[in-house]
Amino acid sequence: MDRYRVIAKFANENNWTTGAELGVWVGVTTFHLMRETKLKMYAIDCWEEQPDNPEYHWQYNEKPKWSKGNDFHPWNHKKNEFVFRHNAKEWGDRITIIKGRSLNVLDQIPDGSLDFIFHDSDHSHPFVKNEINAYRCKLKPGGYHMGDDLNWDPVRQSVTECFGDSYTEIGKHCWYKQI
């Protein structure tokens, strides 16, 4: 099961109202959730080059060594942002777009307001670990940290360092941990 179907299943089964996707790209997951759930979403992405990020190049400009797919196209951040914003208009106030790096925009999301956080931004270690820890306070009691690309070594390392072996793997390399 793909990430967006996993999240929609959990959202509908648990009557979730509010979530955040960290790293939205062009909105495949966000827009699926808009169609299949009643969620309100925070959509967070920086949509920009990151010259100060030593991990940037292998994630966005070349096929990541942990990626199992055959196709890769370097990211066009301006085009991706345009596509997302254009398609988000259809959903009005159900989507709150926040442009910026996930660790720099924490103050724009109220503490204890989210049913889930979907981690899909920078896939490096320790970034994923730091992001999980920083966003923990944004979850409601019983909220979920979720993500995908668990088949990428830096993601698995970060998730394991945060949760030991108490997280659950589901679908196509997706993971979750209820807090």
VENCOR-V7741 format. One record per pair of residues at least 4 apart in sequence whose ideal C-beta (glycine too) atoms are under 6 Angstrom apart, sorted by the first residue. I is the first residue (numbers start at 1). GAP is how many residues later the second one is. D is the distance in whole Angstrom. If there is no record, write none. Layout:
I|GAP|D  I|GAP|D
This chain:
1|4|5  1|5|5  1|170|4  2|170|6  3|26|6  3|145|4  3|171|5  4|25|4  4|28|4  6|164|6  6|165|5  6|168|5  8|25|6  8|28|4  8|29|5  10|4|6  11|5|4  11|26|4  11|28|6  12|25|6  16|99|4  18|22|5  18|96|6  18|97|6  19|20|6  19|22|6  19|95|6  19|96|6  19|97|5  20|22|4  20|94|5  20|97|5  21|8|6  21|9|6  21|22|6  21|97|5  22|22|5  22|80|4  22|97|5  22|99|4  23|22|6  23|97|4  23|98|3  24|6|5  24|19|5  24|21|5  24|60|6  25|55|6  26|54|5  26|57|5  26|58|5  27|4|5  27|57|5  27|60|6  30|11|6  30|13|5  32|4|6  33|4|5  33|6|5  34|57|5  40|54|5  41|54|5  42|54|5  42|67|6  43|52|5  43|54|5  44|54|5  44|58|5  46|54|6  46|55|5  47|30|4  47|33|6  47|34|4  48|29|5  50|6|4  55|69|4  56|4|6  57|4|5  58|4|6  58|6|6  59|5|6  59|64|6  60|15|5  61|13|5  63|4|6  63|9|4  66|86|4  66|87|5  84|4|6  88|7|5  91|4|5  98|7|5  98|10|5  100|4|5  100|5|4  102|19|5  102|29|6  103|31|6  109|29|5  111|26|5  112|28|6  114|24|5  114|25|5  114|29|6  115|25|6  115|28|6  116|27|6  116|28|4  116|30|6  117|18|5  117|28|6  118|28|5  119|12|6  119|28|4  122|5|4  123|26|6  123|29|6  123|31|6  123|32|5  124|30|5  125|29|4  125|32|5  125|33|5  126|4|5  128|27|5  128|30|3  129|29|4  129|32|5  129|33|6  130|4|6  132|13|6  132|30|5  139|4|3  139|40|5  143|36|6  144|32|5  144|34|5  145|32|5  146|30|4  147|28|6  148|25|6  148|26|5  149|6|5  149|24|6  150|5|6  150|6|5  150|23|5  150|25|5  151|22|4  159|8|6  159|16|6  163|4|4  163|14|5  167|8|5  167|10|4  168|8|6  169|6|5  170|4|5
